[in-house]
Amino acid sequence: MEQLDARGETRELPAGGAARAVARPEPAPARAALADPPGPANEESKRRGLRKMKLVALSFLLGATVIFLLTSWAQAAGWPGWVGYVKAAAEAGMVGALADWFAVTALFRHPLRLRIPHTAIIPSKKDTLGRSLGEFVGTNFLSESVIREKLRRVDVSRRLGGWLSQPENAERVTSELATVVRGVVTVLRDEDVQAVMEQAVVRRVVEQPWGPPLGKLLDQVFSDGAHHKLVDLMCDRAYEWVRDNHNTMLRVVSDRAPTWSPKFVDAMLADKVYGEVLSFAWAVKTDVNHPMRLALDKFLGEFAQDLQKDPETMARAEQVKAQVLEHPEVQKLIGSAWATAKAMLLNAAEDPSSELRKRVRDGLRGLGERLISDDSLRSKVDSWVEGAAAYVVLNYSTEITTIITDTVERWDAEETSRKIELQVGRDLQFIRINGTVVGALAGLVIYTVAQLLF
């Protein structure tokens, strides 16, 4: 037997007690009921609606019964022939109403508490229905083609871009990320993070030789001439030191002079030496092509090459590295690195006006705007999303559908039946109403045909 469902489509009824339904439930209240939020008040409202519809369906049965009794009496009393038509319609209406009452009731419980086979379908077949529902979802919804097609129609990247481009949404995401960062940083134990840093960062730095990469870096710096400003600064400071330390120069020369040398000779020699040193420092300071500068450039270039190729220089660089890393102050700095980083992260995450949150917020808005305007980026993001969803479906669809089956198996059978009836029972009462009406019409047609043929 077929019934018009809430979408206006025909469907098979649980049992055959009537022909095609002529009345159908109102779709809007049914959808509204499913959309209502859970809660005691909502359940009570649905319970009242279910009781009301049961009374309406019962009233159709009682009405058909009363008409049948009255027409039976009238027919026995010799009323005209039309009474037979009404009686036949009422009789068929009662049969249809009773048959559909049995069909609807058999879904949720044993009618009249009689353990008739194939009744109380939902309580007795709950686990089977759960497995069937899981298989249905896995086959028809959790397939790669369905997921890809759905995501393609949704246009995830464009929607995400439009959402992120709004300042309030970017701020909301930034706040949520800040909350996550605070939670993660707070939960992590300092000693664990310190151990990871030592294993993953410090040890890797120690294990890698410093000579070749440092030599390549210096070679690039020297070839670009970026070190000239540093050389200029060193020459300027050297000239200033010589200029401002005349007495020191005199004392050095006097201390190096022989004991038998007269003092005035020492003073004259010291002045001469000081003047030459000052002139040399000035020449180096002012002449960019001074031989001293050229010699320094050559030395630095050769040093950069030695760091990359000379085993002795590379070995000495490793010794220096070991001495630096073993220094107590360096060890102290490494030990306090996580504490410093942790404090910086917490302060930046908690301060809405921090530079970190500002950059994250601006970055999110920029990403949203690019997702709207950049077709290639949007295509890449859509491809990533589709690929990730397809991977999850292909590898974990069974685990996802298991959530449905395991959840249904944990439900109490009677409670499950009661809750399902509370959700859809009101609409199912229309089956009883339809059974009464359609049965009456079918009985009237059958009686009329019989009268015409016989």
C-alpha positions as CSV (number, residue, x, y, z in Angstrom):
1,M,0.0,0.0,0.0
2,E,1.3,3.5,-0.9
3,Q,1.1,6.7,1.1
4,L,1.9,10.3,0.2
5,D,4.8,11.5,2.3
6,A,5.5,15.0,3.5
7,R,7.2,15.8,0.2
8,G,4.2,14.8,-1.8
9,E,5.9,11.5,-3.0
10,T,4.3,8.1,-2.7
11,R,5.8,5.5,-0.4
12,E,5.0,2.0,0.8
13,L,2.9,1.7,4.0
14,P,3.9,-0.9,6.7
15,A,0.8,-3.0,6.1
16,G,-2.0,-3.1,3.5
17,G,-5.3,-2.0,5.0
18,A,-6.2,0.7,2.5
19,A,-5.5,1.9,-1.0
20,R,-3.6,5.0,-2.0
21,A,-4.0,7.8,0.6
22,V,-6.1,10.8,-0.3
23,A,-5.1,13.0,2.6
24,R,-1.6,13.8,3.5
25,P,0.1,15.4,6.5
26,E,0.9,19.1,6.5
27,P,4.7,19.3,5.7
28,A,5.5,22.5,7.5
29,P,4.5,21.4,11.0
30,A,6.5,18.2,10.5
31,R,9.6,20.0,9.4
32,A,9.2,22.5,12.2
33,A,8.9,19.6,14.7
34,L,12.1,18.1,13.5
35,A,13.8,21.5,13.7
36,D,12.7,22.3,17.3
37,P,15.4,22.4,19.9
38,P,15.4,19.5,22.3
39,G,14.1,19.9,25.8
40,P,11.3,18.9,28.2
41,A,9.0,21.7,27.0
42,N,9.4,20.6,23.3
43,E,8.8,17.0,24.2
44,E,5.7,17.8,26.1
45,S,4.5,19.9,23.1
46,K,5.1,16.9,20.7
47,R,3.4,14.6,23.2
48,R,0.3,16.8,23.2
49,G,0.3,17.0,19.4
50,L,0.6,13.1,19.2
51,R,-2.3,12.6,21.6
52,K,-4.4,15.1,19.6
53,M,-3.8,13.4,16.3
54,K,-4.5,10.0,17.8
55,L,-7.9,11.3,19.0
56,V,-8.6,12.7,15.6
57,A,-7.8,9.3,13.9
58,L,-9.8,7.5,16.6
59,S,-12.7,9.8,15.9
60,F,-12.7,8.8,12.2
61,L,-12.9,5.1,13.3
62,L,-15.7,5.9,15.8
63,G,-17.6,8.0,13.2
64,A,-17.4,5.1,10.7
65,T,-18.6,2.7,13.4
66,V,-21.5,4.9,14.4
67,I,-22.6,5.3,10.8
68,F,-22.3,1.6,10.2
69,L,-24.5,0.8,13.2
70,L,-27.1,3.4,12.2
71,T,-27.2,2.3,8.6
72,S,-27.5,-1.4,9.7
73,W,-30.5,-0.5,11.8
74,A,-32.0,1.6,9.1
75,Q,-31.5,-1.2,6.5
76,A,-33.2,-3.7,8.9
77,A,-36.0,-1.2,9.3
78,G,-36.6,-1.1,5.6
79,W,-35.1,2.2,4.7
80,P,-34.5,3.0,1.0
81,G,-31.7,1.3,-1.0
82,W,-29.2,4.2,-0.7
83,V,-28.7,3.2,2.9
84,G,-26.8,0.1,1.7
85,Y,-24.3,2.3,-0.1
86,V,-23.6,4.3,3.1
87,K,-23.4,1.1,5.1
88,A,-20.9,-0.4,2.7
89,A,-18.7,2.7,2.8
90,A,-18.8,2.9,6.6
91,E,-18.0,-0.9,6.9
92,A,-15.0,-0.6,4.6
93,G,-13.9,2.6,6.4
94,M,-13.9,0.7,9.7
95,V,-11.8,-2.1,8.2
96,G,-9.4,0.4,6.7
97,A,-9.1,2.3,9.9
98,L,-8.5,-0.8,12.0
99,A,-5.9,-2.2,9.5
100,D,-3.9,1.0,9.4
101,W,-4.2,1.3,13.2
102,F,-2.6,-2.1,13.4
103,A,0.0,-1.2,10.9
104,V,1.0,2.0,12.7
105,T,0.9,0.5,16.1
106,A,3.0,-2.5,15.0
107,L,5.9,-0.2,14.2
108,F,6.3,0.7,17.9
109,R,4.7,-2.0,20.0
110,H,2.7,-5.1,20.1
111,P,-1.0,-4.2,19.3
112,L,-3.2,-4.9,22.3
113,R,0.0,-6.4,23.9
114,L,-0.4,-9.5,21.8
115,R,2.9,-10.8,20.7
116,I,1.9,-11.2,17.1
117,P,4.8,-12.0,14.7
118,H,6.3,-9.1,12.9
119,T,5.0,-6.5,15.3
120,A,7.0,-4.1,17.6
121,I,9.3,-3.7,14.7
122,I,11.4,-0.8,16.0
123,P,12.1,-2.2,19.5
124,S,12.9,-5.7,18.1
125,K,14.8,-4.7,15.1
126,K,16.6,-1.7,16.6
127,D,20.1,-3.0,16.1
128,T,19.3,-4.2,12.6
129,L,17.9,-0.8,11.7
130,G,21.0,0.8,13.1
131,R,23.3,-1.3,11.0
132,S,21.1,-0.7,7.9
133,L,21.2,3.0,8.6
134,G,25.0,2.9,8.9
135,E,25.3,1.0,5.7
136,F,23.0,3.3,3.9
137,V,24.9,6.4,5.1
138,G,28.2,4.8,4.2
139,T,27.1,3.8,0.7
140,N,25.1,6.8,-0.3
141,F,26.7,9.7,1.6
142,L,30.3,8.7,2.5
143,S,31.5,7.9,-1.0
144,E,34.3,9.8,-2.7
145,S,32.3,10.9,-5.7
146,V,29.4,12.2,-3.5
147,I,31.7,14.1,-1.2
148,R,33.7,15.7,-4.0
149,E,30.6,16.7,-5.9
150,K,29.0,18.2,-2.8
151,L,32.1,20.2,-1.9
152,R,32.4,21.3,-5.5
153,R,28.9,22.7,-5.5
154,V,29.3,24.3,-2.1
155,D,32.4,26.3,-3.3
156,V,34.1,26.2,0.1
157,S,37.0,28.5,-0.7
158,R,34.9,31.4,-2.0
159,R,32.5,31.2,1.0
160,L,35.5,30.9,3.4
161,G,37.1,33.9,1.7
162,G,34.0,36.0,1.9
163,W,33.6,35.1,5.6
164,L,37.2,35.8,6.5
165,S,37.3,39.1,4.7
166,Q,34.8,40.5,7.2
167,P,36.7,42.2,10.0
168,E,34.5,40.8,12.8
169,N,35.0,37.3,11.5
170,A,38.8,37.7,11.2
171,E,38.8,39.0,14.8
172,R,36.7,36.1,16.0
173,V,39.1,33.5,14.4
174,T,42.1,35.4,15.9
175,S,40.5,35.2,19.3
176,E,39.8,31.5,19.0
177,L,43.4,30.9,17.8
178,A,44.7,32.9,20.8
179,T,42.6,30.8,23.1
180,V,44.0,27.6,21.6
181,V,47.6,29.0,21.9
182,R,47.0,29.9,25.5
183,G,45.6,26.4,26.3
184,V,48.4,24.6,24.5
185,V,51.2,26.7,26.1
186,T,49.6,26.4,29.5
187,V,49.2,22.6,29.3
188,L,52.7,21.9,28.1
189,R,55.2,21.1,30.8
190,D,58.3,23.3,30.7
191,E,60.7,20.4,31.2
192,D,59.1,18.4,28.4
193,V,59.4,21.3,26.0
194,Q,62.9,21.9,27.1
195,A,63.8,18.3,26.4
196,V,62.3,18.5,23.0
197,M,64.1,21.7,22.2
198,E,67.4,20.2,23.3
199,Q,66.8,17.0,21.2
200,A,65.3,18.6,18.1
201,V,67.0,22.0,18.0
202,V,70.2,22.2,20.0
203,R,71.5,18.8,19.2
204,R,70.9,19.3,15.5
205,V,72.8,22.6,15.7
206,V,75.7,20.9,17.5
207,E,75.8,17.9,15.2
208,Q,76.0,20.1,12.0
209,P,79.4,21.5,11.1
210,W,79.6,25.2,11.3
211,G,82.6,25.9,9.0
212,P,81.2,25.3,5.5
213,P,77.8,27.1,5.9
214,L,79.5,29.9,7.8
215,G,82.1,30.2,5.1
216,K,79.4,30.3,2.3
217,L,77.6,33.0,4.2
218,L,80.8,35.1,4.7
219,D,81.8,34.5,1.1
220,Q,78.5,35.9,-0.1
221,V,78.7,38.9,2.2
222,F,82.3,39.7,1.2
223,S,81.6,39.2,-2.5
224,D,78.7,41.7,-2.3
225,G,80.8,44.2,-0.4
226,A,78.3,44.3,2.5
227,H,81.3,44.2,5.0
228,H,82.7,47.5,3.8
229,K,80.6,49.5,6.3
230,L,81.9,47.3,9.1
231,V,85.4,47.9,7.9
232,D,84.7,51.6,7.8
233,L,83.5,51.5,11.3
234,M,86.6,49.7,12.5
235,C,88.9,52.1,10.8
236,D,87.1,55.1,12.2
237,R,87.3,53.7,15.7
238,A,91.0,52.8,15.3
239,Y,91.8,56.3,14.2
240,E,89.8,57.8,17.1
241,W,91.5,55.6,19.6
242,V,95.0,56.6,18.3
243,R,94.0,60.2,18.2
244,D,92.7,60.2,21.8
245,N,95.4,58.1,23.4
246,H,98.6,60.2,22.8
247,N,99.9,59.6,26.4
248,T,99.4,55.9,26.1
249,M,101.4,55.7,22.9
250,L,104.2,57.7,24.6
251,R,104.2,55.4,27.6
252,V,104.4,52.3,25.4
253,V,107.4,53.7,23.5
254,S,109.2,54.8,26.7
255,D,108.6,51.4,28.4
256,R,110.2,49.7,25.3
257,A,113.2,52.0,25.1
258,P,116.6,50.9,26.5
259,T,117.5,51.9,30.0
260,W,120.6,53.8,28.9
261,S,118.6,55.9,26.4
262,P,118.1,59.6,27.5
263,K,114.5,60.6,28.3
264,F,114.3,63.4,25.8
265,V,115.4,61.0,23.1
266,D,112.6,58.6,24.2
267,A,110.1,61.5,24.1
268,M,111.2,62.6,20.6
269,L,111.0,59.0,19.3
270,A,107.6,58.5,20.9
271,D,106.2,61.6,19.3
272,K,107.6,60.5,16.0
273,V,106.1,57.0,16.3
274,Y,102.7,58.5,17.4
275,G,102.7,60.8,14.4
276,E,103.4,58.0,12.0
277,V,100.7,55.7,13.6
278,L,98.2,58.6,13.5
279,S,99.0,59.3,9.9
280,F,98.7,55.6,9.0
281,A,95.3,55.4,10.8
282,W,94.1,58.5,9.0
283,A,95.2,57.1,5.6
284,V,93.4,53.9,6.2
285,K,90.3,55.7,7.4
286,T,90.1,58.0,4.4
287,D,91.4,56.0,1.5
288,V,89.0,53.2,0.4
289,N,91.7,51.7,-1.8
290,H,94.4,51.7,0.9
291,P,96.7,48.6,0.8
292,M,95.7,47.9,4.3
293,R,92.0,47.7,3.3
294,L,92.8,45.6,0.3
295,A,94.9,43.3,2.4
296,L,92.0,43.0,4.8
297,D,89.5,42.2,2.0
298,K,91.9,39.5,0.7
299,F,92.3,38.0,4.2
300,L,88.6,37.8,4.7
301,G,88.0,36.2,1.3
302,E,90.7,33.6,2.0
303,F,89.2,33.0,5.5
304,A,85.8,32.4,4.0
305,Q,87.3,29.9,1.6
306,D,89.3,28.2,4.3
307,L,86.1,27.7,6.4
308,Q,84.7,25.7,3.5
309,K,87.7,23.8,2.2
310,D,90.6,23.9,4.7
311,P,90.4,20.9,7.2
312,E,92.5,22.7,9.8
313,T,90.4,25.9,9.7
314,M,87.2,23.8,9.8
315,A,88.4,21.8,12.8
316,R,89.3,25.0,14.6
317,A,85.8,26.4,13.8
318,E,84.3,23.2,15.4
319,Q,86.4,23.8,18.5
320,V,85.2,27.3,18.8
321,K,81.6,26.1,18.4
322,A,82.0,23.6,21.2
323,Q,83.6,26.3,23.5
324,V,80.7,28.7,22.7
325,L,78.0,26.1,23.4
326,E,79.6,24.9,26.5
327,H,79.9,28.3,28.0
328,P,77.7,28.7,31.1
329,E,76.0,31.8,29.9
330,V,75.1,30.1,26.6
331,Q,73.8,27.1,28.4
332,K,71.7,29.4,30.6
333,L,70.4,31.2,27.5
334,I,69.4,27.9,26.0
335,G,67.7,26.8,29.2
336,S,65.6,29.9,29.5
337,A,64.7,30.1,25.8
338,W,61.4,28.3,26.2
339,A,60.4,30.3,29.3
340,T,61.1,33.5,27.4
341,A,59.2,32.3,24.3
342,K,56.3,31.0,26.5
343,A,55.9,34.4,28.3
344,M,56.0,36.2,24.9
345,L,53.4,33.9,23.4
346,L,51.1,34.3,26.4
347,N,51.4,38.0,26.5
348,A,50.8,38.3,22.8
349,A,47.8,36.0,22.9
350,E,46.1,37.7,25.8
351,D,46.6,41.2,24.4
352,P,44.1,42.1,21.6
353,S,46.3,44.9,20.5
354,S,49.5,42.9,20.4
355,E,51.5,42.9,17.2
356,L,51.1,39.1,16.9
357,R,47.3,39.2,17.0
358,K,47.3,42.2,14.7
359,R,49.4,40.4,12.1
360,V,47.3,37.2,12.4
361,R,44.1,39.3,12.0
362,D,45.4,41.2,9.0
363,G,46.7,37.9,7.5
364,L,43.4,36.2,7.8
365,R,41.6,39.2,6.2
366,G,44.2,39.2,3.4
367,L,43.7,35.5,2.9
368,G,40.0,36.0,2.6
369,E,40.3,38.7,0.1
370,R,42.7,36.6,-2.0
371,L,40.3,33.7,-1.9
372,I,37.7,35.9,-3.4
373,S,39.8,37.5,-6.1
374,D,42.5,34.8,-6.9
375,D,41.0,32.0,-9.0
376,S,44.2,29.9,-8.9
377,L,44.5,30.1,-5.1
378,R,40.8,29.3,-4.8
379,S,41.2,26.3,-7.1
380,K,44.1,25.0,-5.0
381,V,42.2,25.4,-1.7
382,D,39.2,23.6,-3.2
383,S,41.4,20.8,-4.4
384,W,43.0,20.5,-0.9
385,V,39.7,20.4,0.8
386,E,38.3,17.8,-1.6
387,G,41.4,15.7,-1.3
388,A,41.3,15.8,2.5
389,A,37.6,14.9,2.6
390,A,38.1,12.1,0.1
391,Y,41.0,10.7,2.1
392,V,38.9,10.7,5.3
393,V,36.0,9.0,3.5
394,L,38.2,6.4,1.8
395,N,40.1,5.5,5.0
396,Y,37.7,6.1,7.8
397,S,34.2,5.7,6.4
398,T,33.8,2.5,8.4
399,E,34.7,4.2,11.6
400,I,32.3,7.0,10.9
401,T,29.4,4.7,10.2
402,T,30.3,2.7,13.3
403,I,29.4,5.7,15.3
404,I,25.8,5.3,14.1
405,T,25.6,1.6,14.7
406,D,27.2,1.7,18.1
407,T,25.1,4.6,19.2
408,V,21.9,2.8,18.2
409,E,23.0,-0.4,19.9
410,R,23.4,1.5,23.2
411,W,19.9,2.9,23.1
412,D,17.2,1.2,25.1
413,A,14.7,-0.4,22.8
414,E,11.5,0.8,24.5
415,E,12.9,4.3,24.9
416,T,14.0,4.4,21.3
417,S,10.6,3.4,20.1
418,R,9.0,6.0,22.3
419,K,11.3,8.8,21.1
420,I,10.8,7.9,17.4
421,E,7.0,7.7,17.8
422,L,7.2,11.1,19.5
423,Q,9.0,12.5,16.5
424,V,7.0,11.0,13.6
425,G,3.9,9.5,15.3
426,R,1.8,12.6,14.7
427,D,2.3,12.3,11.0
428,L,1.7,8.6,11.0
429,Q,-1.8,9.1,12.4
430,F,-2.7,10.5,9.0
431,I,-2.2,6.9,7.7
432,R,-5.1,5.9,10.0
433,I,-7.2,8.8,8.7
434,N,-6.3,8.0,5.1
435,G,-7.2,4.4,5.8
436,T,-10.6,5.3,7.0
437,V,-11.3,7.7,4.1
438,V,-9.8,5.6,1.4
439,G,-11.4,2.4,2.8
440,A,-14.8,4.0,2.8
441,L,-14.4,5.2,-0.8
442,A,-13.1,1.7,-1.9
443,G,-16.0,0.0,-0.1
444,L,-18.5,2.4,-1.8
445,V,-17.0,1.6,-5.2
446,I,-17.0,-2.1,-4.6
447,Y,-20.6,-2.1,-3.4
448,T,-21.7,0.0,-6.3
449,V,-20.0,-2.3,-8.9
450,A,-21.6,-5.3,-7.2
451,Q,-25.0,-3.7,-7.3
452,L,-24.6,-2.8,-11.0
453,L,-23.4,-6.3,-12.0
454,F,-25.7,-8.5,-10.0
